Amino acid sequence: MVPACASCGLDLTGADSADGPAVFIILIVGALVVPMALVTEVWFSPPVWVHMLLWGPLIVIGSLALLRPAKAILIALQYKHRSGESRHG
């Protein structure tokens, strides 16, 4: 994270999405890839190396493609709901 917004100067030092996006991405990518791998196994019964060739890159590319937007969404939700601020105000 950058410490402040380049456009408006908003302080972003308290914004931290931690491991939340990674957990969501694991669940989403897993929910998409596992059924496809099972259907492929049942219909075609390919050797294990075919599964590794198909699903390994798909998992890596899908996870990396979704991680940045998921992190941005979680940080935006934190800002929207003011989760970093004290509620004793």
C-alpha positions as a printed Julia matrix, in Angstrom:
89×3 Matrix{Float64}:
   0.0     0.0     0.0
   1.08    3.51   -0.67
   1.02    5.72    2.44
  -1.3     8.33    0.85
  -3.48    8.79   -2.23
  -1.61   10.56   -5.03
  -4.75   12.45   -6.13
  -6.38   13.63   -2.91
  -3.77   12.98   -0.21
  -6.0    10.61    1.81
  -3.98    8.91    4.54
  -3.91    5.17    3.8
  -1.53    4.06    6.54
  -4.36    2.43    8.5
  -5.72    0.54    5.49
  -4.78   -3.12    5.72
  -6.62   -5.98    4.08
  -4.33   -8.61    5.71
  -5.06  -12.14    4.45
  -8.74  -11.56    3.71
  -8.43  -11.27   -0.08
  -6.26  -14.38   -0.28
  -8.87  -16.42    1.59
 -11.66  -15.27   -0.7
  -9.55  -15.95   -3.8
  -8.67  -19.47   -2.6
 -12.35  -20.23   -2.11
 -13.46  -18.7    -5.42
 -10.74  -20.25   -7.58
 -11.14  -23.58   -5.82
 -14.89  -23.53   -6.34
 -14.32  -23.0   -10.06
 -11.36  -25.31  -10.71
 -12.33  -28.38   -8.65
 -15.61  -29.06  -10.47
 -13.89  -28.59  -13.83
 -11.13  -31.01  -12.83
 -13.67  -33.57  -11.62
 -15.73  -33.36  -14.79
 -12.57  -33.68  -16.88
 -11.53  -36.76  -14.89
 -14.93  -38.44  -15.17
 -15.48  -37.71  -18.87
 -11.96  -38.15  -20.27
  -9.84  -39.92  -17.6
  -6.61  -38.18  -18.66
  -3.25  -38.96  -17.05
  -2.19  -36.95  -14.01
   0.26  -34.84  -16.01
  -2.64  -33.5   -18.1
  -4.4   -32.34  -14.94
  -1.22  -30.62  -13.76
  -0.76  -29.01  -17.16
  -4.37  -27.75  -17.24
  -5.19  -26.81  -13.68
  -1.83  -25.68  -12.27
  -1.46  -22.65  -14.55
  -5.19  -21.9   -14.33
  -5.0   -21.78  -10.53
  -1.9   -19.55  -10.52
  -3.15  -17.18  -13.23
  -6.66  -16.99  -11.77
  -5.36  -16.31   -8.28
  -2.95  -13.61   -9.39
  -5.55  -11.98  -11.63
  -8.15  -11.78   -8.86
  -5.91  -10.9    -5.91
  -5.31   -7.23   -6.68
  -8.99   -6.36   -7.33
 -10.03   -8.31   -4.22
  -7.54   -6.38   -2.09
  -8.81   -3.09   -3.52
 -12.42   -4.05   -2.82
 -11.67   -5.01    0.8
  -9.78   -1.78    1.44
 -12.63    0.22   -0.15
 -15.12   -1.58    2.11
 -12.97   -0.8     5.14
 -12.96    2.87    4.15
 -16.7     2.91    3.44
 -17.59    1.36    6.79
 -14.88    3.28    8.68
 -13.51    0.08   10.2
 -10.17    1.65   11.11
 -11.62    4.53   13.12
 -12.54    4.52   16.78
 -16.26    4.18   17.47
 -16.06    5.91   20.86
 -16.25    9.29   19.23
